[in-house]
Amino acid sequence: MITKTPHSLPGQGDNSDLPARITKAGSKQTYYTFRLLTDRNRVQDAFRSYAYFRWLDDLLDCDSGSEQGKIEIIKRQQTILEACYQRNPPGEVSPEEQMLVDLIRNDGEKNSGLQIYLRNMMAVMSFDVERCGRLITHAELTEYTHLLSTAVTELLFYFIGREASPICLENRYQAVNGAHIVHMLRDLVEDISAGYFNVPGKYIAEHRISLEDMHSLRFRKWVFDRVKLARQYFKVGRKYIAHVKSFRCRLAGYAYIARFEWTMRAIEKDGYYLRPEYPERKSLKAGLWMTWRVFLSVVNIPWMSLEPGPQMALGDQGEER
């Protein structure tokens, strides 16, 4: 049974370009990656894949609506997902839900990368609703990263150069694992204020960390260790991407890595103090740095190393900045 239709975004009017508009508003890099690099017959579906979950994520924000209301929303979306894959789509859906219906209608492959993406992202949304306001375990954090990295990677291979995507699964998700770790560090201050705690509860208890004091040496040690792990993932993931046959797919993968490598460097330079925002990541200087990294990655000049250099040490600069 399909429950009540959630509210649509106000003032949209004609919905034919709704997926592209939501994508462009949510992430310029994602928008232009899809617009320029996606297989031509799949561009609109690529926009739908991002826009649908961007809309759903906003509906399920920890600080908006009641818990029961959000549980009902996610159950409705899961029901629509299953009904569509059983080729029995619901008759009444919102314009945003229609994006999901259209995506699945256009997916003729069994166990496709798109289906993996949709199911994993739905699991991520469900977990975010359930964990709002509570600490999580290390196992939950690891599974959360795995779900997201698998989803993003499979989506990339589904939409860009699909016929040339590598079969080997070893290290397939490592690059996006690293990106997600850095993404969570970048947003950690904002996420905590919104009710999402991406630091394992056991670590907080064992090291007597206060999330109200993220400048403490103990907390910065945790950030240091997460950056170290992300570096390892990036190193292995970059080698995997180098073996992808599709030039467009390699280009998209390197651009995705560069975006988070820049943020990782900023965190290191700050001495592993996390900030509420990193506005300079959208600056011309940052853009040029990322572009140069992508160029060097694509041309793959043997004598030019893309290793980021030794990780900056964690200095003991006292408990307060």
C-alpha positions as CSV (number, residue, x, y, z in Angstrom):
1,M,0.0,0.0,0.0
2,I,1.3,3.4,-1.0
3,T,0.8,6.1,1.6
4,K,0.1,9.8,1.2
5,T,2.1,11.7,-1.4
6,P,4.8,14.0,0.2
7,H,4.7,17.7,-0.6
8,S,6.5,18.7,-3.8
9,L,8.9,21.5,-4.1
10,P,6.9,24.8,-4.4
11,G,6.7,26.9,-7.5
12,Q,8.2,24.5,-9.9
13,G,5.7,24.9,-12.8
14,D,6.8,22.8,-15.8
15,N,8.6,19.7,-14.4
16,S,10.4,18.7,-17.6
17,D,13.7,20.2,-16.5
18,L,13.1,19.6,-12.7
19,P,15.9,17.0,-12.4
20,A,18.5,19.3,-14.1
21,R,17.4,22.3,-12.0
22,I,17.7,20.4,-8.7
23,T,21.0,18.9,-9.7
24,K,22.5,22.3,-10.7
25,A,21.3,23.9,-7.5
26,G,22.7,21.1,-5.3
27,S,26.1,20.5,-6.9
28,K,27.6,22.4,-9.9
29,Q,30.3,19.7,-10.3
30,T,27.8,16.9,-10.4
31,Y,25.7,18.9,-12.9
32,Y,28.5,19.5,-15.3
33,T,29.9,16.0,-14.9
34,F,26.5,14.6,-16.0
35,R,26.0,17.2,-18.7
36,L,29.4,16.8,-20.3
37,L,30.5,13.2,-19.6
38,T,27.5,11.0,-19.3
39,D,26.5,8.7,-22.2
40,R,24.3,10.9,-24.4
41,N,21.2,8.7,-24.1
42,R,21.4,8.7,-20.3
43,V,21.9,12.4,-19.3
44,Q,18.3,12.9,-18.1
45,D,18.4,9.8,-16.0
46,A,21.7,10.8,-14.5
47,F,20.1,14.1,-13.4
48,R,17.1,12.2,-12.0
49,S,19.5,9.9,-10.0
50,Y,21.0,12.9,-8.1
51,A,17.9,15.1,-8.0
52,Y,15.6,12.5,-6.5
53,F,17.8,11.8,-3.5
54,R,18.7,15.5,-3.1
55,W,15.0,16.1,-2.7
56,L,14.4,13.1,-0.4
57,D,17.4,14.0,1.8
58,D,16.1,17.5,2.3
59,L,12.7,16.1,3.3
60,L,14.3,13.8,5.9
61,D,16.6,16.4,7.5
62,C,17.1,15.6,11.2
63,D,15.9,19.0,12.3
64,S,12.7,19.0,10.2
65,G,9.4,17.3,10.7
66,S,8.5,14.5,13.2
67,E,10.3,11.2,13.4
68,Q,7.1,9.3,12.6
69,G,6.4,11.5,9.6
70,K,9.9,10.8,8.2
71,I,9.5,7.1,8.8
72,E,6.3,7.2,6.7
73,I,8.1,9.1,3.9
74,I,10.9,6.6,3.7
75,K,8.5,3.7,3.8
76,R,6.6,5.2,0.9
77,Q,9.7,5.6,-1.1
78,Q,10.8,2.1,-0.5
79,T,7.4,0.8,-1.5
80,I,7.5,2.8,-4.8
81,L,11.0,1.4,-5.5
82,E,9.9,-2.2,-5.0
83,A,6.6,-1.7,-7.0
84,C,8.5,-0.2,-9.9
85,Y,11.1,-3.0,-10.1
86,Q,8.1,-5.4,-10.1
87,R,6.9,-3.4,-13.1
88,N,3.8,-2.3,-11.2
89,P,4.4,1.5,-10.7
90,P,1.9,3.4,-8.5
91,G,-0.6,5.7,-10.2
92,E,-0.3,8.8,-8.1
93,V,3.1,10.2,-7.3
94,S,4.6,13.6,-6.8
95,P,6.8,15.2,-9.6
96,E,9.9,14.3,-7.5
97,E,8.8,10.7,-7.0
98,Q,8.1,10.6,-10.8
99,M,11.9,10.9,-11.2
100,L,12.3,7.6,-9.4
101,V,9.6,6.0,-11.4
102,D,11.2,7.2,-14.7
103,L,14.6,6.0,-13.6
104,I,13.4,2.4,-13.0
105,R,11.2,2.3,-16.1
106,N,14.3,3.1,-18.2
107,D,16.5,0.5,-16.4
108,G,16.3,-2.7,-18.5
109,E,19.3,-4.4,-16.9
110,K,19.0,-7.1,-14.3
111,N,20.9,-6.2,-11.1
112,S,22.2,-3.1,-12.8
113,G,24.5,-0.5,-11.3
114,L,21.6,1.8,-11.1
115,Q,19.6,-0.6,-9.1
116,I,22.5,-1.0,-6.7
117,Y,22.7,2.8,-6.4
118,L,19.0,3.2,-5.7
119,R,18.8,0.4,-3.1
120,N,22.0,1.5,-1.3
121,M,20.9,5.2,-1.2
122,M,17.5,4.2,0.1
123,A,19.3,2.2,2.9
124,V,21.4,5.3,3.6
125,M,18.3,7.5,3.9
126,S,16.6,5.0,6.2
127,F,19.7,4.9,8.4
128,D,19.9,8.7,8.6
129,V,16.3,8.8,9.8
130,E,16.9,6.1,12.4
131,R,20.2,7.5,13.8
132,C,19.1,11.1,14.1
133,G,20.2,12.4,17.5
134,R,22.1,9.4,18.7
135,L,25.8,8.2,18.6
136,I,26.7,5.5,16.2
137,T,29.1,2.5,16.4
138,H,32.3,2.0,14.4
139,A,30.6,-0.8,12.5
140,E,27.7,1.4,11.6
141,L,30.1,4.1,10.4
142,T,32.0,1.6,8.2
143,E,28.8,0.2,6.7
144,Y,27.5,3.7,6.1
145,T,30.6,4.6,4.1
146,H,30.5,1.3,2.2
147,L,26.8,1.8,1.2
148,L,27.6,5.3,-0.1
149,S,30.8,4.5,-1.8
150,T,29.3,1.4,-3.5
151,A,26.3,3.5,-4.6
152,V,28.4,6.4,-6.1
153,T,30.9,4.1,-7.8
154,E,28.2,1.9,-9.5
155,L,26.3,5.0,-10.6
156,L,29.5,6.4,-12.2
157,F,30.1,3.2,-14.2
158,Y,26.4,2.9,-15.1
159,F,26.1,6.3,-16.6
160,I,29.6,7.0,-18.0
161,G,31.3,4.7,-20.5
162,R,29.3,1.8,-19.3
163,E,30.4,-0.5,-22.1
164,A,34.0,-0.1,-21.0
165,S,33.6,-0.3,-17.2
166,P,36.1,-2.7,-15.5
167,I,34.9,-6.1,-14.4
168,C,37.4,-6.5,-11.6
169,L,35.9,-5.7,-8.2
170,E,39.1,-5.5,-6.2
171,N,39.6,-2.0,-4.9
172,R,36.6,-0.9,-7.0
173,Y,35.2,1.3,-4.2
174,Q,38.3,2.6,-2.5
175,A,38.5,6.0,-4.2
176,V,34.9,6.9,-3.1
177,N,35.6,5.4,0.3
178,G,38.3,8.1,0.8
179,A,36.1,10.8,-0.7
180,H,33.2,10.0,1.8
181,I,35.6,10.0,4.8
182,V,36.8,13.5,3.8
183,H,33.2,14.6,3.0
184,M,32.1,13.6,6.5
185,L,35.1,15.4,8.1
186,R,34.3,18.5,6.0
187,D,30.6,18.6,7.2
188,L,31.2,17.2,10.7
189,V,30.7,20.5,12.6
190,E,27.5,21.3,10.7
191,D,26.2,17.7,11.0
192,I,26.7,17.6,14.7
193,S,24.6,20.8,15.1
194,A,21.9,19.1,12.9
195,G,21.9,16.0,15.1
196,Y,24.1,13.6,13.1
197,F,27.2,12.2,14.9
198,N,29.7,10.7,12.6
199,V,32.2,9.8,15.4
200,P,31.9,6.4,17.0
201,G,30.3,6.5,20.4
202,K,32.9,4.0,21.8
203,Y,35.8,6.2,20.7
204,I,34.2,9.2,22.3
205,A,33.7,7.4,25.6
206,E,37.1,5.7,25.7
207,H,39.0,9.0,24.9
208,R,36.7,11.2,27.0
209,I,36.0,13.5,24.0
210,S,33.5,16.3,24.2
211,L,31.9,17.1,20.9
212,E,31.5,20.6,22.1
213,D,35.3,20.9,22.1
214,M,36.5,19.7,18.8
215,H,39.8,21.6,19.2
216,S,41.1,19.1,21.8
217,L,44.2,17.0,20.9
218,R,42.2,13.8,21.4
219,F,39.6,14.8,18.9
220,R,42.2,16.0,16.4
221,K,44.0,12.6,16.7
222,W,40.8,11.0,15.5
223,V,40.6,13.4,12.6
224,F,44.3,12.7,11.8
225,D,43.6,8.9,11.7
226,R,40.6,9.4,9.4
227,V,42.7,11.5,7.0
228,K,45.4,8.9,7.1
229,L,42.8,6.2,6.1
230,A,41.4,8.5,3.3
231,R,44.9,8.9,1.9
232,Q,45.3,5.2,1.7
233,Y,42.0,4.8,-0.1
234,F,42.8,7.6,-2.5
235,K,46.2,6.0,-3.4
236,V,44.6,2.6,-4.1
237,G,41.5,4.1,-5.8
238,R,43.6,6.2,-8.1
239,K,45.4,3.1,-9.4
240,Y,42.1,1.4,-10.1
241,I,40.7,4.4,-12.0
242,A,43.8,4.4,-14.2
243,H,42.8,1.0,-15.6
244,V,39.3,2.1,-16.6
245,K,39.1,2.0,-20.4
246,S,36.6,4.9,-20.8
247,F,38.4,8.2,-21.0
248,R,35.2,10.0,-19.9
249,C,34.8,7.8,-16.9
250,R,38.5,8.2,-15.9
251,L,38.1,12.0,-16.2
252,A,35.0,12.0,-14.0
253,G,36.7,9.7,-11.4
254,Y,39.8,11.9,-11.2
255,A,37.7,15.0,-10.9
256,Y,35.8,13.5,-8.0
257,I,39.0,12.5,-6.2
258,A,40.6,16.0,-6.7
259,R,37.6,17.7,-5.2
260,F,38.1,15.9,-1.9
261,E,41.9,15.8,-2.0
262,W,41.8,19.6,-1.9
263,T,39.6,19.5,1.2
264,M,41.8,16.9,2.8
265,R,44.9,19.1,2.3
266,A,43.0,22.1,3.8
267,I,42.2,20.0,6.9
268,E,45.8,18.9,7.2
269,K,47.0,22.5,6.8
270,D,44.6,23.6,9.6
271,G,46.4,21.1,12.0
272,Y,43.3,18.8,11.9
273,Y,41.1,21.5,13.4
274,L,37.7,21.2,11.7
275,R,35.9,24.3,10.6
276,P,32.1,24.8,10.1
277,E,32.8,25.8,6.4
278,Y,35.4,25.7,3.8
279,P,34.3,28.4,1.4
280,E,37.7,28.6,-0.3
281,R,37.1,25.2,-1.9
282,K,34.9,27.1,-4.4
283,S,37.5,29.7,-5.2
284,L,39.4,30.1,-8.5
285,K,42.6,29.0,-6.8
286,A,41.1,25.8,-5.6
287,G,39.5,25.2,-9.0
288,L,42.8,25.7,-10.8
289,W,44.5,23.3,-8.4
290,M,41.8,20.6,-9.0
291,T,42.0,21.1,-12.7
292,W,45.8,20.7,-12.7
293,R,45.5,17.5,-10.6
294,V,42.9,16.1,-13.0
295,F,45.1,17.0,-16.0
296,L,48.2,15.3,-14.6
297,S,46.1,12.2,-13.7
298,V,44.7,11.9,-17.2
299,V,48.0,12.4,-19.1
300,N,49.7,10.1,-16.6
301,I,53.3,11.3,-17.1
302,P,55.5,8.6,-15.4
303,W,58.0,11.0,-13.9
304,M,55.4,13.3,-12.4
305,S,54.2,11.9,-9.1
306,L,50.7,12.5,-8.0
307,E,51.3,11.3,-4.5
308,P,50.2,14.1,-2.1
309,G,53.5,13.8,-0.1
310,P,53.9,12.8,3.5
311,Q,50.9,13.4,5.8
312,M,51.3,16.5,7.9
313,A,52.1,15.6,11.5
314,L,49.7,16.2,14.3
315,G,51.2,18.9,16.4
316,D,50.5,19.2,20.1
317,Q,49.5,22.9,20.0
318,G,47.6,22.7,23.2
319,E,43.9,22.1,23.9
320,E,42.7,25.4,22.5
321,R,43.3,27.1,19.2
